[in-house]
Amino acid sequence: MPDLGGAEPSLIAPRPRRARRAVYLAAGLALFASAGVVAAIAVGRNKADDNRGIRFEAETRSGKAPLINWYVGSDERHQVAEAKTPWSISLPATDDQAEMSKTLLVMTTDDDEAICRIIVAGEVTVERTSKKVAACMENMPKS
């Protein structure tokens, strides 16, 4: 048995494990920081994606829209029945879409208020609020 300098073994305090705690703490902080960087990149990418193309948004005070219609140019009309609001759809960016007409109709009940919004390249180009039907139209051909 090693010489303990006359002290009894039960009176010697165990050596603190500060070095191991510091390593665990540093590893945890590094993991936390890297997760934050990944999240920031993902959020930044989503925001960048929102700033391109066309986005249609619909809202109602009741949180329900019995019917939403939207279309771009002479493309077929798209219809969503019994939608929960706020509702939105984003379309990818194309060079032709900037000049095309865009339409969004939000229909609700007689006593409800509807809001429609068309966003192009990250900027709101048309926004309307109305009872029963809100109609947003942009770049409609002049007759």
N, CA and C atoms as a LAMMPS dump frame, in Angstrom:
ITEM: TIMESTEP
0
ITEM: NUMBER OF ATOMS
429
ITEM: BOX BOUNDS ff ff ff
-5.0000000000000000e+02 5.0000000000000000e+02
-5.0000000000000000e+02 5.0000000000000000e+02
-5.0000000000000000e+02 5.0000000000000000e+02
ITEM: ATOMS id mol type element x y z
1 1 1 N 0.849 -1.172 0
2 1 2 C 0 0 0
3 1 3 C 0.893 1.232 0
4 2 1 N 0.552 2.261 -0.79
5 2 2 C 1.408 3.436 -0.863
6 2 3 C 1.366 4.219 0.428
7 3 1 N 2.437 4.932 0.667
8 3 2 C 2.533 5.77 1.859
9 3 3 C 1.69 7.012 1.654
10 4 1 N 0.73 7.276 2.54
11 4 2 C -0.182 8.411 2.439
12 4 3 C 0.258 9.549 3.335
13 5 1 N 1.443 9.51 3.781
14 5 2 C 1.97 10.576 4.605
15 5 3 C 1.344 10.626 5.97
16 6 1 N 0.959 9.504 6.493
17 6 2 C 0.421 9.447 7.829
18 6 3 C -1.075 9.712 7.909
19 7 1 N -1.691 10.105 6.861
20 7 2 C -3.129 10.375 6.903
21 7 3 C -3.888 9.087 6.66
22 8 1 N -5.027 8.998 7.241
23 8 2 C -5.862 7.829 7.03
24 8 3 C -6.521 7.924 5.648
25 9 1 N -6.708 6.794 4.991
26 9 2 C -7.263 6.811 3.638
27 9 3 C -8.643 7.465 3.566
28 10 1 N -9.473 7.35 4.553
29 10 2 C -10.828 7.899 4.489
30 10 3 C -10.84 9.422 4.61
31 11 1 N -9.735 10.045 5.059
32 11 2 C -9.697 11.485 5.226
33 11 3 C -9.175 12.218 3.988
34 12 1 N -8.705 11.51 2.986
35 12 2 C -8.185 12.148 1.781
36 12 3 C -9.352 12.409 0.838
37 13 1 N -9.506 13.656 0.429
38 13 2 C -10.608 14.034 -0.473
39 13 3 C -10.309 13.538 -1.879
40 14 1 N -11.347 13.087 -2.586
41 14 2 C -11.121 12.641 -3.957
42 14 3 C -10.742 13.834 -4.844
43 15 1 N -10 13.546 -5.858
44 15 2 C -9.537 14.589 -6.772
45 15 3 C -10.733 15.108 -7.595
46 16 1 N -10.903 16.417 -7.687
47 16 2 C -12.046 16.937 -8.451
48 16 3 C -11.904 16.607 -9.935
49 17 1 N -13.018 16.424 -10.593
50 17 2 C -13.019 16.058 -11.999
51 17 3 C -13.415 17.268 -12.853
52 18 1 N -12.801 18.37 -12.573
53 18 2 C -13.122 19.608 -13.291
54 18 3 C -12.75 19.521 -14.761
55 19 1 N -11.665 18.864 -15.063
56 19 2 C -11.22 18.777 -16.457
57 19 3 C -12.267 18.06 -17.302
58 20 1 N -12.826 16.985 -16.785
59 20 2 C -13.835 16.231 -17.531
60 20 3 C -15.1 17.068 -17.691
61 21 1 N -15.51 17.777 -16.66
62 21 2 C -16.698 18.64 -16.738
63 21 3 C -16.5 19.73 -17.777
64 22 1 N -15.311 20.298 -17.817
65 22 2 C -15.013 21.35 -18.791
66 22 3 C -15.11 20.814 -20.21
67 23 1 N -14.645 19.598 -20.423
68 23 2 C -14.722 18.99 -21.759
69 23 3 C -16.18 18.779 -22.143
70 24 1 N -16.994 18.262 -21.22
71 24 2 C -18.409 18.052 -21.511
72 24 3 C -19.121 19.376 -21.783
73 25 1 N -18.815 20.376 -20.989
74 25 2 C -19.41 21.688 -21.175
75 25 3 C -19.028 22.277 -22.527
76 26 1 N -17.762 22.187 -22.894
77 26 2 C -17.301 22.707 -24.182
78 26 3 C -17.962 21.962 -25.337
79 27 1 N -18.085 20.645 -25.227
80 27 2 C -18.73 19.859 -26.281
81 27 3 C -20.203 20.232 -26.412
82 28 1 N -20.878 20.414 -25.295
83 28 2 C -22.286 20.817 -25.328
84 28 3 C -22.477 22.183 -25.951
85 29 1 N -21.617 23.13 -25.584
86 29 2 C -21.707 24.473 -26.166
87 29 3 C -21.425 24.444 -27.665
88 30 1 N -20.464 23.648 -28.094
89 30 2 C -20.155 23.538 -29.526
90 30 3 C -21.338 22.945 -30.283
91 31 1 N -21.959 21.928 -29.72
92 31 2 C -23.125 21.32 -30.348
93 31 3 C -24.277 22.314 -30.44
94 32 1 N -24.519 23.042 -29.366
95 32 2 C -25.581 24.05 -29.329
96 32 3 C -25.324 25.144 -30.361
97 33 1 N -24.083 25.604 -30.45
98 33 2 C -23.735 26.664 -31.409
99 33 3 C -23.886 26.178 -32.836
100 34 1 N -23.46 24.953 -33.123
101 34 2 C -23.583 24.444 -34.491
102 34 3 C -25.04 24.256 -34.868
103 35 1 N -25.892 23.853 -33.935
104 35 2 C -27.322 23.737 -34.219
105 35 3 C -27.908 25.104 -34.533
106 36 1 N -27.464 26.133 -33.827
107 36 2 C -27.933 27.492 -34.098
108 36 3 C -27.524 27.972 -35.473
109 37 1 N -26.315 27.645 -35.888
110 37 2 C -25.841 28.045 -37.22
111 37 3 C -26.66 27.339 -38.291
112 38 1 N -26.91 26.048 -38.123
113 38 2 C -27.707 25.298 -39.095
114 38 3 C -29.114 25.875 -39.172
115 39 1 N -29.721 26.192 -38.036
116 39 2 C -31.062 26.775 -38.03
117 39 3 C -31.076 28.136 -38.71
118 40 1 N -30.077 28.948 -38.465
119 40 2 C -30.004 30.271 -39.097
120 40 3 C -29.866 30.158 -40.605
121 41 1 N -29.083 29.199 -41.071
122 41 2 C -28.939 28.993 -42.512
123 41 3 C -30.267 28.54 -43.111
124 42 1 N -30.956 27.619 -42.443
125 42 2 C -32.239 27.132 -42.955
126 42 3 C -33.273 28.243 -42.998
127 43 1 N -33.357 29.055 -41.95
128 43 2 C -34.301 30.173 -41.929
129 43 3 C -33.947 31.176 -43.009
130 44 1 N -32.678 31.474 -43.153
131 44 2 C -32.245 32.403 -44.199
132 44 3 C -32.595 31.885 -45.579
133 45 1 N -32.455 30.589 -45.798
134 45 2 C -32.781 30 -47.098
135 45 3 C -34.28 30.098 -47.342
136 46 1 N -35.112 29.827 -46.32
137 46 2 C -36.555 29.929 -46.498
138 46 3 C -36.98 31.358 -46.796
139 47 1 N -36.384 32.329 -46.114
140 47 2 C -36.715 33.716 -46.386
141 47 3 C -36.306 34.099 -47.799
142 48 1 N -35.172 33.615 -48.245
143 48 2 C -34.738 33.908 -49.611
144 48 3 C -35.71 33.294 -50.611
145 49 1 N -36.201 32.074 -50.335
146 49 2 C -37.153 31.439 -51.234
147 49 3 C -38.458 32.209 -51.292
148 50 1 N -38.89 32.807 -50.16
149 50 2 C -40.119 33.576 -50.13
150 50 3 C -40.02 34.843 -50.964
151 51 1 N -38.822 35.319 -51.216
152 51 2 C -38.643 36.573 -51.935
153 51 3 C -38.564 36.372 -53.441
154 52 1 N -38.846 35.195 -53.908
155 52 2 C -38.864 34.945 -55.342
156 52 3 C -40.23 34.398 -55.719
157 53 1 N -40.616 34.579 -56.948
158 53 2 C -41.853 33.996 -57.433
159 53 3 C -43.077 34.749 -56.943
160 54 1 N -44.191 34.018 -56.916
161 54 2 C -45.492 34.59 -56.561
162 54 3 C -46.023 33.862 -55.337
163 55 1 N -46.611 34.619 -54.447
164 55 2 C -47.232 34.038 -53.257
165 55 3 C -48.651 34.591 -53.15
166 56 1 N -49.631 33.71 -53.021
167 56 2 C -51.018 34.085 -52.782
168 56 3 C -51.328 33.817 -51.315
169 57 1 N -51.952 34.779 -50.639
170 57 2 C -52.328 34.615 -49.229
171 57 3 C -53.793 34.967 -49.046
172 58 1 N -54.485 34.195 -48.209
173 58 2 C -55.897 34.43 -47.905
174 58 3 C -56.102 34.35 -46.404
175 59 1 N -56.921 35.27 -45.893
176 59 2 C -57.267 35.268 -44.469
177 59 3 C -58.75 35.566 -44.319
178 60 1 N -59.331 35.077 -43.247
179 60 2 C -60.692 35.437 -42.859
180 60 3 C -60.71 35.605 -41.35
181 61 1 N -61.667 36.366 -40.884
182 61 2 C -61.768 36.55 -39.42
183 61 3 C -62.183 35.251 -38.734
184 62 1 N -63.028 34.463 -39.399
185 62 2 C -63.524 33.218 -38.802
186 62 3 C -62.497 32.091 -38.836
187 63 1 N -61.452 32.227 -39.685
188 63 2 C -60.468 31.157 -39.81
189 63 3 C -60.86 30.103 -40.831
190 64 1 N -61.961 30.353 -41.585
191 64 2 C -62.427 29.401 -42.599
192 64 3 C -62.804 30.164 -43.866
193 65 1 N -62.461 29.573 -44.997
194 65 2 C -62.886 30.121 -46.293
195 65 3 C -63.546 28.989 -47.066
196 66 1 N -64.842 29.112 -47.344
197 66 2 C -65.522 28.047 -48.092
198 66 3 C -64.913 27.808 -49.473
199 67 1 N -64.33 28.874 -50.083
200 67 2 C -63.763 28.698 -51.414
201 67 3 C -62.655 29.712 -51.674
202 68 1 N -61.552 29.23 -52.238
203 68 2 C -60.444 30.083 -52.669
204 68 3 C -60.11 29.683 -54.105
205 69 1 N -60.054 30.667 -55.011
206 69 2 C -59.671 30.441 -56.405
207 69 3 C -58.439 31.27 -56.71
208 70 1 N -57.52 30.706 -57.474
209 70 2 C -56.347 31.468 -57.901
210 70 3 C -55.853 30.971 -59.24
211 71 1 N -55.268 31.883 -60.007
212 71 2 C -54.62 31.5 -61.251
213 71 3 C -53.65 32.569 -61.705
214 72 1 N -52.718 32.143 -62.584
215 72 2 C -51.703 33.027 -63.142
216 72 3 C -51.826 32.951 -64.653
217 73 1 N -51.924 34.109 -65.315
218 73 2 C -52.054 34.151 -66.769
219 73 3 C -53.303 33.429 -67.214
220 74 1 N -53.188 32.698 -68.305
221 74 2 C -54.346 31.96 -68.811
222 74 3 C -54.326 30.514 -68.333
223 75 1 N -53.478 30.245 -67.351
224 75 2 C -53.38 28.913 -66.759
225 75 3 C -54.742 28.518 -66.188
226 76 1 N -54.965 27.235 -66.023
227 76 2 C -56.235 26.791 -65.459
228 76 3 C -56.439 27.339 -64.046
229 77 1 N -57.689 27.538 -63.707
230 77 2 C -58.03 28.046 -62.379
231 77 3 C -57.844 26.922 -61.361
232 78 1 N -57.253 27.28 -60.244
233 78 2 C -57.054 26.338 -59.149
234 78 3 C -58.053 26.682 -58.06
235 79 1 N -58.596 25.665 -57.432
236 79 2 C -59.66 25.872 -56.46
237 79 3 C -59.37 25.078 -55.19
238 80 1 N -59.594 25.727 -54.046
239 80 2 C -59.455 25.073 -52.748
240 80 3 C -60.771 25.271 -52.012
241 81 1 N -61.409 24.168 -51.648
242 81 2 C -62.69 24.245 -50.933
243 81 3 C -62.471 23.997 -49.451
244 82 1 N -63.237 24.702 -48.639
245 82 2 C -63.204 24.551 -47.177
246 82 3 C -61.79 24.69 -46.617
247 83 1 N -61.136 25.77 -46.971
248 83 2 C -59.763 26.018 -46.521
249 83 3 C -59.751 26.632 -45.132
250 84 1 N -58.76 26.259 -44.352
251 84 2 C -58.512 26.919 -43.067
252 84 3 C -57.593 28.101 -43.345
253 85 1 N -57.874 29.225 -42.699
254 85 2 C -57.041 30.412 -42.907
255 85 3 C -56.318 30.764 -41.621
256 86 1 N -55.161 31.377 -41.727
257 86 2 C -54.538 31.907 -42.934
258 86 3 C -54.067 30.778 -43.852
259 87 1 N -54.237 31.003 -45.15
260 87 2 C -53.884 30.058 -46.196
261 87 3 C -52.914 30.746 -47.146
262 88 1 N -51.976 29.98 -47.706
263 88 2 C -51.07 30.563 -48.688
264 88 3 C -50.518 29.478 -49.598
265 89 1 N -50.051 29.91 -50.759
266 89 2 C -49.352 29.027 -51.687
267 89 3 C -48.295 29.858 -52.394
268 90 1 N -47.128 29.271 -52.586
269 90 2 C -46.032 29.947 -53.283
270 90 3 C -45.75 29.207 -54.574
271 91 1 N -45.533 29.97 -55.632
272 91 2 C -45.211 29.413 -56.937
273 91 3 C -43.765 29.751 -57.258
274 92 1 N -43.065 28.856 -57.917
275 92 2 C -41.665 29.134 -58.246
276 92 3 C -41.547 30.317 -59.204
277 93 1 N -40.399 30.94 -59.17
278 93 2 C -40.161 32.117 -59.998
279 93 3 C -39.881 31.711 -61.443
280 94 1 N -40.546 32.399 -62.369
281 94 2 C -40.224 32.286 -63.792
282 94 3 C -40.213 33.691 -64.367
283 95 1 N -39.462 33.898 -65.431
284 95 2 C -39.375 35.22 -66.046
285 95 3 C -40.724 35.666 -66.61
286 96 1 N -41.503 34.735 -67.147
287 96 2 C -42.786 35.081 -67.762
288 96 3 C -43.826 35.548 -66.747
289 97 1 N -43.779 35.033 -65.526
290 97 2 C -44.819 35.32 -64.539
291 97 3 C -44.898 36.787 -64.152
292 98 1 N -43.804 37.503 -64.236
293 98 2 C -43.808 38.906 -63.822
294 98 3 C -44.803 39.716 -64.631
295 99 1 N -44.965 39.389 -65.904
296 99 2 C -45.867 40.133 -66.773
297 99 3 C -47.262 39.531 -66.868
298 100 1 N -47.453 38.345 -66.358
299 100 2 C -48.752 37.669 -66.455
300 100 3 C -49.743 38.233 -65.449
301 101 1 N -51.03 38.104 -65.786
302 101 2 C -52.063 38.511 -64.836
303 101 3 C -52.144 37.475 -63.724
304 102 1 N -52.481 37.944 -62.544
305 102 2 C -52.588 37.082 -61.373
306 102 3 C -53.909 37.408 -60.687
307 103 1 N -54.628 36.372 -60.271
308 103 2 C -55.925 36.573 -59.636
309 103 3 C -56.058 35.665 -58.421
310 104 1 N -56.605 36.224 -57.352
311 104 2 C -56.901 35.467 -56.137
312 104 3 C -58.26 35.914 -55.633
313 105 1 N -59.186 34.978 -55.485
314 105 2 C -60.511 35.258 -54.945
315 105 3 C -60.694 34.464 -53.656
316 106 1 N -61.078 35.159 -52.595
317 106 2 C -61.315 34.52 -51.301
318 106 3 C -62.779 34.731 -50.958
319 107 1 N -63.534 33.644 -50.88
320 107 2 C -64.961 33.721 -50.589
321 107 3 C -65.235 33.204 -49.195
322 108 1 N -66.133 33.901 -48.499
323 108 2 C -66.484 33.509 -47.138
324 108 3 C -67.975 33.742 -46.937
325 109 1 N -68.458 33.635 -45.74
326 109 2 C -69.89 33.794 -45.474
327 109 3 C -70.273 35.272 -45.469
328 110 1 N -71.58 35.547 -45.478
329 110 2 C -72.082 36.925 -45.548
330 110 3 C -71.571 37.815 -44.428
331 111 1 N -71.459 37.273 -43.226
332 111 2 C -71.085 38.104 -42.076
333 111 3 C -69.594 38.069 -41.751
334 112 1 N -68.796 37.432 -42.608
335 112 2 C -67.358 37.323 -42.368
336 112 3 C -66.594 38.271 -43.288
337 113 1 N -65.376 38.585 -42.899
338 113 2 C -64.528 39.469 -43.689
339 113 3 C -63.37 38.656 -44.267
340 114 1 N -63.081 38.882 -45.544
341 114 2 C -62.011 38.154 -46.228
342 114 3 C -60.904 39.125 -46.631
343 115 1 N -59.679 38.618 -46.62
344 115 2 C -58.515 39.392 -47.052
345 115 3 C -57.765 38.551 -48.074
346 116 1 N -57.426 39.174 -49.208
347 116 2 C -56.579 38.505 -50.197
348 116 3 C -55.315 39.333 -50.376
349 117 1 N -54.238 38.64 -50.732
350 117 2 C -52.951 39.329 -50.887
351 117 3 C -52.146 38.603 -51.965
352 118 1 N -51.581 39.371 -52.901
353 118 2 C -50.667 38.816 -53.898
354 118 3 C -49.3 39.433 -53.636
355 119 1 N -48.302 38.569 -53.516
356 119 2 C -46.939 39.006 -53.232
357 119 3 C -46.053 38.527 -54.382
358 120 1 N -45.336 39.464 -55.002
359 120 2 C -44.441 39.135 -56.109
360 120 3 C -43.036 39.587 -55.734
361 121 1 N -42.088 38.68 -55.834
362 121 2 C -40.688 38.965 -55.511
363 121 3 C -40.54 39.579 -54.121
364 122 1 N -41.339 39.099 -53.166
365 122 2 C -41.219 39.547 -51.785
366 122 3 C -41.962 40.83 -51.449
367 123 1 N -42.626 41.448 -52.421
368 123 2 C -43.354 42.697 -52.168
369 123 3 C -44.846 42.499 -52.39
370 124 1 N -45.661 43.019 -51.471
371 124 2 C -47.11 42.948 -51.626
372 124 3 C -47.493 43.876 -52.778
373 125 1 N -48.089 43.296 -53.822
374 125 2 C -48.481 44.097 -54.975
375 125 3 C -49.964 44.443 -54.945
376 126 1 N -50.778 43.573 -54.346
377 126 2 C -52.217 43.824 -54.225
378 126 3 C -52.689 43.243 -52.895
379 127 1 N -53.527 44.022 -52.195
380 127 2 C -54.166 43.531 -50.962
381 127 3 C -55.546 44.146 -50.872
382 128 1 N -56.544 43.307 -50.641
383 128 2 C -57.923 43.779 -50.531
384 128 3 C -58.589 43.112 -49.335
385 129 1 N -59.479 43.875 -48.703
386 129 2 C -60.289 43.368 -47.601
387 129 3 C -61.736 43.683 -47.934
388 130 1 N -62.628 42.695 -47.774
389 130 2 C -64.027 42.913 -48.125
390 130 3 C -64.908 41.905 -47.397
391 131 1 N -66.169 42.237 -47.271
392 131 2 C -67.155 41.292 -46.735
393 131 3 C -67.486 40.285 -47.823
394 132 1 N -67.658 39.084 -47.481
395 132 2 C -68.065 37.964 -48.317
396 132 3 C -67.041 37.543 -49.366
397 133 1 N -66.562 38.454 -50.24
398 133 2 C -65.593 38.082 -51.279
399 133 3 C -64.512 39.149 -51.374
400 134 1 N -63.267 38.735 -51.276
401 134 2 C -62.143 39.643 -51.52
402 134 3 C -61.502 39.199 -52.829
403 135 1 N -61.327 40.156 -53.746
404 135 2 C -60.763 39.849 -55.058
405 135 3 C -59.493 40.655 -55.276
406 136 1 N -58.39 39.961 -55.49
407 136 2 C -57.115 40.598 -55.804
408 136 3 C -56.758 40.254 -57.241
409 137 1 N -56.505 41.282 -58.035
410 137 2 C -56.121 41.079 -59.436
411 137 3 C -54.96 41.995 -59.761
412 138 1 N -53.962 41.454 -60.453
413 138 2 C -52.787 42.223 -60.816
414 138 3 C -52.455 41.993 -62.286
415 139 1 N -52.022 43.066 -62.962
416 139 2 C -51.615 43.013 -64.368
417 139 3 C -52.71 42.463 -65.266
418 140 1 N -53.945 42.85 -64.959
419 140 2 C -55.049 42.395 -65.804
420 140 3 C -54.959 43.102 -67.156
421 141 1 N -55.219 42.375 -68.27
422 141 2 C -55.142 43.012 -69.577
423 141 3 C -56.187 44.108 -69.703
424 142 1 N -55.787 45.202 -70.334
425 142 2 C -56.711 46.319 -70.528
426 142 3 C -57.503 46.085 -71.797
427 143 1 N -58.819 46.327 -71.73
428 143 2 C -59.637 46.082 -72.92
429 143 3 C -59.912 47.342 -73.689
